[in-house]
Amino acid sequence: MVDAIPGEHLRHIFKTASWWDHTATFCENFGFSLSIYSLTGKPVHASSRTASLCRGFCSSSLEFKSRCETHCLSFVMNTISTGKPDIFKCYSRIMCFVFPIRYLDEKAVVLGKGSFSSYEDFRECMNLAQDAGLDAISVTAPLSFTSHEQTRKIYSFVTESVTGFLQNTQETVTLRKKFEGLKKIIGMWGADANDLPEALFEGVIRKLSTLLDIDYISVLVHDKKRGKYTSLYSLSKSGGTPEAISISEHDAVVRDLINGKPFILSAEPIKDPRADFLNGMGALYFFPIMVGKKLEGLLRLDDRGLREGDRQVISAFCRQAALALENRHLQQELYNKFDQFAAISELTKTITPIQDYETLLRTVLDLSAGLLKAEQGSLMMIDQETDALLLEAKKGMIDGVAEKHRINRGDGIAGKVAESGVAILVENLENDPRIKQKNRQHYKTPSFVSVPLKINDRIIGVLNLSDKTTGEVFDEEDLKLIQSFATHAAIVMERNVFFTRAEELKKLTITDSLTGLLNRRYLYERLKDELGRSRRHGHSFSLLMLDLDGFKQCNDTLGHPAGDRTLKTIADILLNVMRSIDIVARCGGDEFMVILPETDEPLAIDIAERLRSKIEKMRGAGGEAAAPAHCALTTSIGLVSYPRHGDTGELLLQNVDKALYRAKNKGKNRVEVYS
């Protein structure tokens, strides 16, 4: 069905194992099935899990199937038309949501279908089925209900994850295309660009010297570190070794050439004290080699009375040299970008598998500092409750800065970045009108960068780096590089937070909030699993049902807080007495159940008796050392074993309840086996 998607990119993504694993995780965790619809409203992809009642009704009645599909399709088509998501109840009264997705400019719609929000919806569904001429469909498992609020939260998680998954995949594809494009561009330039600048200028000088019969010619290039223009290549027709010369970048000759003069004739060769290279020379000509608005080099010719035509030829050669030099700069820049992309890709691979959040933050900071050769840095993340920045990781900073240091949005440099979402690059904070503050003693240089960590337009944190190990200032290239890595790091950090929240939500859906034990719904799922496993391997297993004797009186006497403490104590006893393979759950009120895998009836009786005795010896409600005698608790336990007392989950649950009822009637504080 995926082939019906009109866009080849979406067809490809829906066929990948990572997409199937991603959607399967949500279906298992949240109980919602996911289906994909094309922009024509045709279903083209579905998760392996579908709502069982929908499947049962639709397979039994074509009329019901038509009504059901028409109802859901109307919401799908509305989302296709408006581009807006929606939460609704389908024809079967099951909670659903629908939202649009986009990947590489291709669009589709996701439909999620879960369970009923209430028992009334379930009854209404049964009535609709009867109206469609269907016989009553038996329900063989406990119903699970998902409220509108729960559906909204699950919808929020699913949309955020699916959108993030597609965005991350799209960025990876785009980055790969950039790599290939850079390789082609670099390949087209070939060896000529690699010959620059020495080979380029050597060829220029030889051609000029031959064409114009120049006795002495030299090329000087800019040395930024020394602040001078120094000889790169020289040629003398006399055969002597050319003298290496230099000229300051602040010299008047340099200033005039930068201001637009086509050439400079120096007519004061010997007495002029401003440039030591003039000593012993005659009159000199200087021609500019301009790349953009920068003077990248100078062409110097000795003591010649150049004609206008000669000057035009020399200027043309200088322009050609400037063009070749610019091409070399571009090549170097692209090579640098290629290396940077490769470095960022490797760094992203390093942080992606890290699961521990604190380790992830420290690693992101360390890798960022290494990328820019920064000695000091900090990583601050937005606290969702206070909307302030919290210092989560630091590097090379003095001990006086606390780990959880807090900064409000708009306060300080990092606060301004968090508020505006715009990076700040500062070469010298003492001269920068945006900062206007003195450099603090524990910083070696007054230069730093502060960049936001963003997911689309949402700020999740700020990364700060300072003090280059070389002592240099941070520049625009540094800013672009760290912003590129910060974009990828933010996606990884957000995904880490999301999956942590997903695991927490999953835990909430299967556990009892008071005791931390498994809940009734999850116990029934595990009971199904244990039945299937025992049937396949021919093993027996047992099931215990416990009810606390006198718990209501304890609640009435000491109050509900004491009752809650009692339930927690009972939960601790259950976990301590039971084995690691046993499955313990609270089924509501003061009722508990235990599945004992690979345990026959005699061993189950022994375990139940130990448990009963342990609870009987418990001193007081909620663990008090001296409690009134009428509040001392005991427990009644019912016991069944598979397959002797039943070969289905329903039968085992019915019979263990009967066994517990018998234990209550026989005086409580006892273990009764079903018979």
TORTI-783287 format. One record per residue (C-alpha): residue number from 1; residue in one letter; x, y, z. Coordinates in Angstrom, 2 decimals. Example, Ala and Ser with C-alpha at 12.3 -4.5 7.8 and 13.67 -1.06 7.14 Angstrom:
2
1,A,12.30,-4.50,7.80
2,S,13.67,-1.06,7.14
END
This chain:
675
1,M,0.00,0.00,0.00
2,V,2.92,2.36,0.63
3,D,3.45,2.58,-3.14
4,A,0.23,4.61,-3.33
5,I,1.98,7.56,-1.68
6,P,2.52,10.12,-4.48
7,G,5.95,11.27,-3.18
8,E,8.96,9.00,-3.51
9,H,10.60,10.37,-0.35
10,L,7.66,9.44,1.91
11,R,7.39,6.04,0.20
12,H,10.99,5.42,1.06
13,I,10.74,6.54,4.70
14,F,7.63,4.41,5.37
15,K,9.46,1.31,4.14
16,T,12.45,1.73,6.49
17,A,12.95,-0.43,9.56
18,S,13.54,2.68,11.69
19,W,10.04,3.99,10.85
20,W,8.42,0.65,11.69
21,D,10.36,0.46,14.96
22,H,9.40,4.05,15.78
23,T,5.67,3.54,15.22
24,A,5.68,0.12,16.91
25,T,7.12,1.73,20.04
26,F,4.18,4.15,20.27
27,C,1.60,1.45,19.61
28,E,3.05,-0.71,22.40
29,N,3.47,2.14,24.89
30,F,0.23,4.07,24.36
31,G,-2.23,1.53,22.96
32,F,-2.97,3.56,19.82
33,S,-2.74,2.22,16.28
34,L,-1.29,4.52,13.61
35,S,-2.39,4.70,9.96
36,I,-1.11,6.89,7.12
37,Y,-3.40,8.45,4.50
38,S,-2.35,10.01,1.19
39,L,-3.60,13.44,0.15
40,T,-6.33,11.68,-1.86
41,G,-7.71,10.18,1.37
42,K,-6.49,6.67,0.58
43,P,-5.05,4.56,3.45
44,V,-1.49,3.60,2.46
45,H,0.22,2.38,5.63
46,A,-0.87,0.97,8.99
47,S,0.85,-0.25,12.13
48,S,0.54,-3.92,12.99
49,R,-1.65,-3.05,15.95
50,T,-5.27,-2.07,15.25
51,A,-8.24,-1.54,17.52
52,S,-9.69,-5.03,18.10
53,L,-13.34,-3.93,18.28
54,C,-13.04,-1.97,15.03
55,R,-11.50,-4.98,13.36
56,G,-14.22,-7.26,14.70
57,F,-17.11,-5.03,13.62
58,C,-15.71,-4.20,10.19
59,S,-14.92,-7.80,9.35
60,S,-18.44,-8.89,10.37
61,S,-20.50,-6.27,8.56
62,L,-19.86,-4.43,5.30
63,E,-22.48,-1.86,6.31
64,F,-20.74,-1.14,9.61
65,K,-17.35,-1.03,7.85
66,S,-18.67,1.51,5.33
67,R,-20.10,3.76,8.05
68,C,-16.94,3.50,10.16
69,E,-14.56,4.29,7.28
70,T,-16.73,7.15,6.03
71,H,-16.80,8.73,9.51
72,C,-13.00,8.61,10.00
73,L,-12.35,9.64,6.40
74,S,-14.31,12.86,6.90
75,F,-11.88,13.94,9.62
76,V,-8.89,12.85,7.53
77,M,-10.11,14.87,4.54
78,N,-10.77,17.90,6.73
79,T,-7.17,17.79,7.97
80,I,-5.97,17.42,4.36
81,S,-8.04,20.48,3.43
82,T,-7.20,22.73,6.40
83,G,-3.81,21.39,7.44
84,K,-5.02,21.41,11.07
85,P,-4.93,18.46,13.54
86,D,-8.02,17.20,15.37
87,I,-9.07,14.90,18.24
88,F,-12.40,13.11,17.80
89,K,-14.47,9.99,18.47
90,C,-14.89,7.66,15.52
91,Y,-18.15,6.01,14.47
92,S,-17.43,3.21,16.97
93,R,-17.05,5.90,19.70
94,I,-13.32,5.17,20.03
95,M,-10.94,8.06,20.82
96,C,-8.91,9.12,17.76
97,F,-6.61,11.88,16.61
98,V,-5.44,13.03,13.18
99,F,-2.59,15.35,12.15
100,P,-0.69,16.30,8.96
101,I,2.99,15.50,8.33
102,R,5.52,16.91,5.87
103,Y,8.79,15.44,4.68
104,L,10.95,17.00,1.93
105,D,7.92,19.00,0.69
106,E,5.77,15.84,0.49
107,K,2.63,15.59,2.63
108,A,0.47,12.90,4.22
109,V,-1.90,12.51,7.19
110,V,-1.54,10.32,10.30
111,L,-4.63,8.80,11.96
112,G,-4.28,7.43,15.51
113,K,-6.99,5.19,16.96
114,G,-7.09,4.09,20.61
115,S,-9.84,2.98,22.99
116,F,-13.11,4.21,24.52
117,S,-13.09,7.20,26.83
118,S,-15.89,5.82,29.03
119,Y,-18.16,2.84,29.57
120,E,-21.06,4.87,28.11
121,D,-19.17,5.12,24.81
122,F,-18.66,1.37,24.84
123,R,-22.39,0.78,25.35
124,E,-23.21,3.20,22.53
125,C,-20.82,1.27,20.28
126,M,-22.64,-1.95,21.11
127,N,-25.96,-0.30,20.18
128,L,-24.54,0.86,16.84
129,A,-23.36,-2.66,16.15
130,Q,-26.83,-4.05,16.85
131,D,-28.40,-1.40,14.58
132,A,-26.08,-2.61,11.82
133,G,-27.44,-6.14,12.26
134,L,-24.48,-7.55,14.15
135,D,-24.84,-10.13,16.87
136,A,-23.49,-9.21,20.27
137,I,-19.71,-9.35,20.29
138,S,-18.34,-10.86,23.46
139,V,-15.62,-8.99,25.32
140,T,-13.01,-11.46,26.56
141,A,-10.61,-9.03,28.21
142,P,-10.97,-6.10,30.59
143,L,-11.76,-2.87,28.79
144,S,-9.22,-0.06,28.92
145,F,-10.44,3.52,28.78
146,T,-8.54,6.56,27.53
147,S,-9.94,9.95,28.46
148,H,-9.93,12.97,26.18
149,E,-7.15,14.52,28.27
150,Q,-5.04,11.36,28.05
151,T,-5.63,11.27,24.30
152,R,-4.49,14.88,24.02
153,K,-1.26,14.11,25.89
154,I,-0.57,11.00,23.82
155,Y,-1.35,12.95,20.63
156,S,1.14,15.61,21.74
157,F,3.86,13.02,22.30
158,V,3.19,11.26,18.99
159,T,3.10,14.43,16.86
160,E,6.25,15.77,18.48
161,S,8.11,12.50,18.01
162,V,6.97,11.81,14.44
163,T,7.73,15.40,13.41
164,G,11.13,15.23,15.11
165,F,11.87,11.86,13.48
166,L,11.05,13.18,10.00
167,Q,12.94,16.44,10.61
168,N,16.05,14.63,11.83
169,T,15.92,12.25,8.85
170,Q,15.42,15.16,6.45
171,E,18.41,17.05,7.88
172,T,20.57,13.94,7.52
173,V,19.54,13.58,3.85
174,T,20.17,17.28,3.20
175,L,23.60,17.11,4.85
176,R,24.51,14.08,2.70
177,K,23.53,15.99,-0.45
178,K,25.71,18.91,0.65
179,F,28.66,16.55,1.04
180,E,28.20,15.21,-2.48
181,G,27.81,18.72,-3.89
182,L,31.00,19.90,-2.19
183,K,32.96,16.94,-3.59
184,K,31.83,17.75,-7.14
185,I,32.71,21.43,-6.81
186,I,36.15,20.66,-5.39
187,G,36.73,18.08,-8.13
188,M,35.93,20.58,-10.91
189,W,38.65,22.96,-9.81
190,G,41.35,20.33,-10.18
191,A,45.07,20.88,-9.88
192,D,45.19,24.53,-11.04
193,A,43.74,25.78,-7.80
194,N,46.15,23.63,-5.81
195,D,49.09,25.41,-7.46
196,L,48.18,28.74,-5.84
197,P,49.61,31.05,-4.70
198,E,53.33,30.26,-5.28
199,A,52.94,28.62,-8.70
200,L,50.34,31.19,-9.77
201,F,52.56,34.17,-8.97
202,E,55.63,32.55,-10.41
203,G,53.81,32.16,-13.72
204,V,52.50,35.75,-13.60
205,I,55.94,37.19,-12.93
206,R,57.69,35.15,-15.62
207,K,55.09,36.18,-18.24
208,L,55.27,39.83,-17.24
209,S,59.06,39.83,-17.15
210,T,59.25,38.34,-20.65
211,L,56.50,40.46,-22.16
212,L,57.63,43.82,-20.78
213,D,61.33,43.12,-20.38
214,I,61.28,43.98,-16.66
215,D,64.59,43.69,-14.84
216,Y,63.25,43.07,-11.32
217,I,59.78,42.11,-10.22
218,S,58.41,40.79,-6.94
219,V,55.08,39.77,-5.42
220,L,54.32,40.56,-1.77
221,V,51.40,38.85,0.01
222,H,49.65,39.73,3.24
223,D,50.94,38.10,6.42
224,K,48.13,38.75,8.91
225,K,50.00,37.47,11.96
226,R,53.00,39.77,11.40
227,G,50.93,42.68,10.08
228,K,53.09,43.00,6.95
229,Y,53.23,42.30,3.23
230,T,56.25,40.06,2.58
231,S,57.96,38.69,-0.55
232,L,56.47,35.46,-1.84
233,Y,58.31,35.22,-5.15
234,S,60.85,37.48,-6.92
235,L,62.65,37.39,-10.29
236,S,65.74,39.30,-11.42
237,K,67.05,39.22,-14.97
238,S,70.53,39.92,-13.71
239,G,70.62,36.44,-12.24
240,G,71.28,37.55,-8.69
241,T,69.34,36.41,-5.67
242,P,66.42,38.79,-5.11
243,E,66.35,40.50,-1.76
244,A,63.48,39.55,0.56
245,I,61.55,42.68,1.42
246,S,58.49,43.60,3.48
247,I,56.17,46.56,3.98
248,S,53.89,47.31,6.91
249,E,50.14,47.01,6.41
250,H,49.89,50.54,7.88
251,D,52.25,52.06,5.30
252,A,50.97,54.97,3.18
253,V,51.51,52.90,0.02
254,V,49.14,50.24,1.31
255,R,46.61,52.84,2.42
256,D,46.55,54.54,-0.98
257,L,46.14,51.27,-2.88
258,I,43.27,50.21,-0.61
259,N,41.64,53.61,-1.23
260,G,41.48,52.89,-4.96
261,K,44.66,54.13,-6.63
262,P,45.49,51.93,-9.67
263,F,49.21,52.04,-8.84
264,I,51.78,53.91,-6.72
265,L,55.06,55.31,-7.92
266,S,57.55,55.81,-5.10
267,A,59.93,58.58,-6.20
268,E,61.94,58.97,-2.95
269,P,63.89,55.74,-2.94
270,I,66.82,56.21,-0.58
271,K,66.03,59.00,1.89
272,D,62.52,57.87,2.79
273,P,62.85,56.39,6.34
274,R,59.34,54.90,6.54
275,A,60.20,51.60,4.75
276,D,63.53,49.88,5.20
277,F,63.12,47.86,1.98
278,L,63.67,51.09,-0.12
279,N,67.34,51.40,0.92
280,G,69.58,51.13,-2.13
281,M,66.70,50.95,-4.60
282,G,65.61,53.28,-7.37
283,A,62.02,54.38,-8.02
284,L,59.43,51.64,-7.41
285,Y,56.01,50.89,-8.82
286,F,53.36,49.15,-6.67
287,F,50.25,47.60,-8.23
288,P,47.39,46.25,-6.07
289,I,46.07,42.67,-6.11
290,M,42.58,43.27,-4.75
291,V,40.24,40.43,-3.74
292,G,36.92,42.07,-3.12
293,K,37.75,45.09,-0.98
294,K,40.84,43.52,0.58
295,L,44.39,44.11,-0.53
296,E,45.68,40.54,-0.67
297,G,49.02,41.35,-2.33
298,L,51.22,43.88,-4.11
299,L,53.18,43.65,-7.36
300,R,56.45,45.60,-7.14
301,L,58.53,46.65,-10.18
302,D,61.95,48.36,-10.01
303,D,62.92,51.76,-11.53
304,R,61.11,51.59,-14.86
305,G,59.49,54.34,-16.82
306,L,56.36,52.34,-17.61
307,R,54.19,53.46,-20.52
308,E,50.42,53.61,-20.24
309,G,50.05,50.40,-22.26
310,D,52.51,48.61,-19.96
311,R,50.56,49.73,-16.89
312,Q,47.33,48.43,-18.42
313,V,48.93,45.04,-19.10
314,I,50.26,44.85,-15.54
315,S,46.86,45.81,-14.10
316,A,45.22,43.09,-16.19
317,F,47.70,40.52,-14.87
318,C,46.98,41.70,-11.32
319,R,43.25,41.27,-11.87
320,Q,43.83,37.77,-13.21
321,A,46.01,36.97,-10.19
322,A,43.29,38.35,-7.88
323,L,40.67,36.14,-9.55
324,A,42.84,33.04,-9.17
325,L,43.61,33.98,-5.58
326,E,39.90,34.40,-4.88
327,N,39.26,30.96,-6.38
328,R,41.87,29.52,-4.08
329,H,40.26,31.19,-1.08
330,L,36.91,29.76,-2.11
331,Q,38.43,26.32,-2.51
332,Q,40.04,26.52,0.91
333,E,36.78,27.73,2.39
334,L,34.87,24.84,0.82
335,Y,37.50,22.36,1.98
336,N,37.18,23.84,5.46
337,K,33.40,23.58,5.30
338,F,33.68,20.00,4.09
339,D,35.98,19.22,7.02
340,Q,33.60,21.04,9.35
341,F,30.58,19.12,8.08
342,A,32.51,15.88,8.51
343,A,33.56,16.91,12.03
344,I,30.01,17.85,12.97
345,S,28.74,14.56,11.56
346,E,31.24,12.64,13.69
347,L,30.39,14.68,16.79
348,T,26.67,14.05,16.21
349,K,27.36,10.31,15.93
350,T,29.20,10.52,19.26
351,I,26.35,12.14,21.20
352,T,23.37,10.37,19.57
353,P,23.62,7.03,21.46
354,I,24.16,8.63,24.91
355,Q,21.12,7.84,27.08
356,D,22.01,9.50,30.38
357,Y,20.91,13.15,30.18
358,E,23.65,14.63,32.39
359,T,26.34,12.70,30.52
360,L,24.87,13.95,27.25
361,L,25.05,17.60,28.38
362,R,28.64,17.29,29.59
363,T,29.66,15.59,26.35
364,V,27.98,18.27,24.21
365,L,29.85,20.99,26.13
366,D,33.21,19.19,25.91
367,L,32.84,18.54,22.17
368,S,31.75,22.14,21.54
369,A,34.78,23.46,23.42
370,G,37.06,21.14,21.44
371,L,35.50,22.24,18.15
372,L,36.30,25.92,18.84
373,K,39.45,25.26,20.93
374,A,37.85,26.98,23.91
375,E,39.22,26.52,27.44
376,Q,36.07,27.62,29.27
377,G,32.38,27.16,28.66
378,S,28.95,26.49,30.09
379,L,25.72,24.85,29.00
380,M,22.48,26.31,30.35
381,M,19.06,24.75,29.78
382,I,15.58,26.28,30.09
383,D,13.73,25.08,33.20
384,Q,10.16,24.31,32.08
385,E,8.65,25.27,35.45
386,T,10.35,28.66,35.95
387,D,11.24,29.50,32.31
388,A,14.72,30.47,33.56
389,L,18.16,29.24,32.47
390,L,19.81,26.69,34.76
391,L,23.55,25.95,34.60
392,E,23.65,22.21,33.82
393,A,27.30,21.76,32.76
394,K,30.49,23.82,32.97
395,K,34.09,23.53,31.76
396,G,37.18,25.26,33.12
397,M,35.15,27.73,35.18
398,I,36.09,28.89,38.68
399,D,34.68,27.06,41.69
400,G,32.53,30.03,42.69
401,V,30.03,29.32,39.89
402,A,27.36,26.96,41.27
403,E,26.17,24.01,39.16
404,K,22.49,25.04,39.29
405,H,23.15,28.76,38.86
406,R,19.94,30.39,37.62
407,I,19.55,33.27,35.10
408,N,16.22,34.77,34.02
409,R,15.50,35.40,30.35
410,G,16.76,38.83,29.36
411,D,19.33,39.03,32.19
412,G,23.00,38.99,31.29
413,I,24.47,37.79,28.01
414,A,23.05,34.26,28.12
415,G,19.65,35.60,29.20
416,K,19.56,37.97,26.22
417,V,20.38,35.10,23.86
418,A,17.63,32.97,25.42
419,E,15.14,35.81,25.06
420,S,15.98,36.81,21.47
421,G,17.10,33.48,20.04
422,V,19.99,35.33,18.32
423,A,23.63,34.33,18.85
424,I,26.13,36.85,20.21
425,L,29.75,36.96,18.99
426,V,32.01,39.32,20.94
427,E,35.60,40.05,19.94
428,N,36.23,42.39,22.87
429,L,33.51,42.77,25.47
430,E,35.07,45.97,26.85
431,N,34.64,47.72,23.48
432,D,31.37,46.07,22.45
433,P,28.40,48.51,22.83
434,R,26.05,45.55,23.47
435,I,27.99,44.45,26.56
436,K,29.86,47.42,28.06
437,Q,31.56,45.63,30.93
438,K,35.12,44.91,32.01
439,N,36.65,41.50,31.50
440,R,36.63,39.42,34.67
441,Q,39.91,38.14,36.08
442,H,39.25,34.43,35.55
443,Y,38.83,34.95,31.79
444,K,42.07,35.10,29.80
445,T,40.60,36.95,26.79
446,P,37.65,39.36,26.37
447,S,36.28,37.34,23.41
448,F,33.45,34.79,23.61
449,V,30.46,33.30,21.78
450,S,26.97,32.62,23.13
451,V,24.57,30.64,20.91
452,P,20.99,29.50,21.45
453,L,19.97,25.84,21.33
454,K,16.79,25.83,19.26
455,I,14.16,23.38,18.01
456,N,12.52,25.31,15.19
457,D,11.76,28.64,16.94
458,R,11.65,27.23,20.49
459,I,14.66,27.96,22.72
460,I,15.71,25.03,24.93
461,G,19.07,26.34,26.16
462,V,22.19,28.45,25.60
463,L,25.79,27.38,24.93
464,N,28.61,29.74,26.03
465,L,32.29,29.41,25.07
466,S,35.30,31.61,25.91
467,D,39.12,31.74,26.02
468,K,40.64,30.24,22.87
469,T,43.69,28.15,23.68
470,T,45.60,30.14,21.03
471,G,44.73,33.46,22.64
472,E,42.96,34.59,19.46
473,V,39.47,36.08,19.28
474,F,36.44,34.16,18.07
475,D,35.38,35.10,14.53
476,E,32.41,34.61,12.20
477,E,33.70,31.23,11.04
478,D,33.78,30.03,14.65
479,L,30.21,31.26,15.11
480,K,28.92,29.48,12.00
481,L,30.67,26.26,13.00
482,I,29.32,26.16,16.56
483,Q,25.82,27.15,15.42
484,S,25.79,24.22,13.01
485,F,26.78,21.78,15.75
486,A,24.36,23.40,18.23
487,T,21.47,22.73,15.83
488,H,22.23,19.01,15.73
489,A,22.99,18.85,19.48
490,A,19.65,20.50,20.32
491,I,17.77,17.83,18.34
492,V,19.65,15.04,20.14
493,M,19.05,16.63,23.56
494,E,15.35,17.16,22.85
495,R,14.99,13.56,21.68
496,N,16.73,12.37,24.85
497,V,14.26,14.33,26.99
498,F,11.32,13.05,24.97
499,F,12.21,9.39,25.32
500,T,12.83,9.88,29.04
501,R,9.34,11.37,29.34
502,A,7.94,8.55,27.19
503,E,9.48,5.97,29.53
504,E,8.02,7.80,32.53
505,L,4.60,7.89,30.88
506,K,4.86,4.21,30.05
507,K,5.67,3.48,33.69
508,L,2.63,5.50,34.80
509,T,0.37,3.49,32.49
510,I,1.40,0.12,33.96
511,T,1.95,0.91,37.66
512,D,-0.14,1.86,40.68
513,S,0.72,5.43,41.73
514,L,0.47,4.75,45.50
515,T,2.43,1.51,45.92
516,G,4.52,1.43,42.75
517,L,3.29,-2.11,42.03
518,L,1.92,-3.10,38.65
519,N,-1.72,-2.20,38.06
520,R,-4.68,-4.45,37.21
521,R,-4.56,-3.73,33.47
522,Y,-0.90,-4.70,33.12
523,L,-1.38,-7.76,35.34
524,Y,-4.04,-9.07,32.94
525,E,-1.64,-8.57,30.01
526,R,1.07,-10.51,31.85
527,L,-1.44,-13.23,32.73
528,K,-2.11,-13.69,29.00
529,D,1.61,-13.92,28.33
530,E,2.15,-16.44,31.11
531,L,-0.74,-18.60,29.84
532,G,0.75,-18.65,26.34
533,R,4.23,-19.49,27.60
534,S,3.01,-22.23,29.93
535,R,0.98,-23.82,27.14
536,R,3.94,-23.83,24.75
537,H,6.38,-25.35,27.24
538,G,3.98,-27.49,29.28
539,H,4.70,-25.66,32.53
540,S,2.35,-24.98,35.42
541,F,1.94,-21.65,37.19
542,S,-0.12,-20.36,40.11
543,L,-2.15,-17.27,40.89
544,L,-2.71,-15.67,44.34
545,M,-5.42,-13.17,45.26
546,L,-5.01,-11.31,48.60
547,D,-7.44,-9.19,50.56
548,L,-6.47,-7.40,53.82
549,D,-8.60,-8.33,56.83
550,G,-9.69,-5.34,58.90
551,F,-8.34,-2.69,56.54
552,K,-11.59,-0.68,56.54
553,Q,-11.54,-0.52,60.34
554,C,-7.92,0.67,60.21
555,N,-8.90,3.46,57.79
556,D,-11.89,4.47,59.91
557,T,-9.83,4.49,63.11
558,L,-6.53,6.04,62.07
559,G,-7.52,7.84,58.85
560,H,-6.64,7.46,55.20
561,P,-2.99,8.62,55.51
562,A,-2.35,5.72,57.89
563,G,-4.22,3.44,55.49
564,D,-1.99,4.57,52.61
565,R,1.11,3.87,54.68
566,T,-0.26,0.42,55.44
567,L,-0.77,-0.34,51.74
568,K,2.80,0.76,50.98
569,T,4.10,-1.49,53.77
570,I,2.11,-4.43,52.39
571,A,3.57,-3.71,48.94
572,D,7.11,-3.79,50.40
573,I,6.37,-7.12,52.12
574,L,5.06,-8.59,48.87
575,L,8.16,-7.52,46.97
576,N,10.47,-8.89,49.71
577,V,8.72,-12.27,50.01
578,M,8.13,-12.83,46.29
579,R,10.86,-14.03,43.93
580,S,12.33,-11.88,41.17
581,I,10.37,-13.84,38.53
582,D,7.01,-13.31,40.29
583,I,4.59,-10.64,39.09
584,V,3.00,-8.54,41.87
585,A,0.12,-6.10,41.30
586,R,-2.38,-4.01,43.22
587,C,-5.85,-4.53,41.77
588,G,-7.65,-1.79,43.70
589,G,-8.44,-0.92,47.33
590,D,-6.78,-3.45,49.62
591,E,-6.73,-6.24,47.02
592,F,-3.49,-7.61,45.55
593,M,-2.65,-10.37,43.06
594,V,0.52,-12.35,42.39
595,I,1.44,-14.50,39.35
596,L,3.90,-17.28,40.28
597,P,5.54,-18.54,37.03
598,E,6.58,-22.21,36.83
599,T,5.12,-22.84,40.28
600,D,2.92,-25.84,41.07
601,E,0.25,-25.98,43.79
602,P,2.39,-27.28,46.73
603,L,5.10,-24.66,46.23
604,A,2.47,-21.94,45.73
605,I,0.82,-22.92,49.06
606,D,4.18,-22.65,50.82
607,I,4.82,-19.17,49.34
608,A,1.28,-18.02,50.22
609,E,1.65,-19.23,53.83
610,R,4.96,-17.39,54.22
611,L,3.32,-14.26,52.90
612,R,0.29,-14.61,55.18
613,S,2.56,-15.15,58.21
614,K,4.71,-12.16,57.35
615,I,1.70,-9.85,57.15
616,E,0.25,-11.24,60.38
617,K,3.46,-10.34,62.21
618,M,3.43,-6.76,60.89
619,R,3.22,-4.43,63.88
620,G,0.60,-1.73,63.49
621,A,-1.03,0.17,60.67
622,G,1.52,1.95,58.51
623,G,4.46,0.41,60.39
624,E,3.98,1.99,63.87
625,A,5.72,0.01,66.57
626,A,2.83,0.05,69.02
627,A,-0.63,0.08,67.44
628,P,-4.01,-0.75,69.05
629,A,-4.77,-4.47,68.92
630,H,-8.02,-4.01,66.97
631,C,-6.00,-2.44,64.11
632,A,-3.61,-5.35,63.63
633,L,-3.96,-6.59,60.05
634,T,-4.08,-10.08,58.59
635,T,-4.73,-11.28,55.06
636,S,-6.96,-13.83,53.37
637,I,-5.49,-15.52,50.30
638,G,-7.13,-17.44,47.46
639,L,-4.99,-19.73,45.29
640,V,-5.39,-21.46,41.90
641,S,-2.94,-23.32,39.69
642,Y,-2.79,-23.79,35.93
643,P,-3.95,-26.08,34.39
644,R,-5.65,-27.86,37.29
645,H,-8.02,-25.03,38.22
646,G,-8.55,-23.56,34.77
647,D,-6.95,-23.31,31.35
648,T,-8.04,-19.77,30.46
649,G,-7.37,-16.44,32.06
650,E,-11.06,-15.77,32.65
651,L,-11.59,-19.11,34.40
652,L,-8.51,-18.72,36.59
653,L,-9.61,-15.23,37.67
654,Q,-13.11,-16.46,38.50
655,N,-11.84,-19.43,40.52
656,V,-9.18,-17.53,42.47
657,D,-11.87,-15.01,43.46
658,K,-14.03,-17.91,44.73
659,A,-11.09,-19.30,46.69
660,L,-10.53,-15.89,48.33
661,Y,-14.25,-15.66,49.17
662,R,-14.04,-19.05,50.87
663,A,-11.00,-17.94,52.92
664,K,-12.99,-14.93,54.12
665,N,-15.99,-17.06,55.08
666,K,-13.86,-19.57,56.98
667,G,-12.58,-16.99,59.42
668,K,-10.02,-14.96,57.46
669,N,-6.23,-14.96,57.93
670,R,-5.88,-18.17,55.95
671,V,-4.95,-19.60,52.56
672,E,-7.62,-21.43,50.57
673,V,-7.03,-23.42,47.39
674,Y,-9.88,-23.54,44.88
675,S,-11.74,-26.85,44.81
END
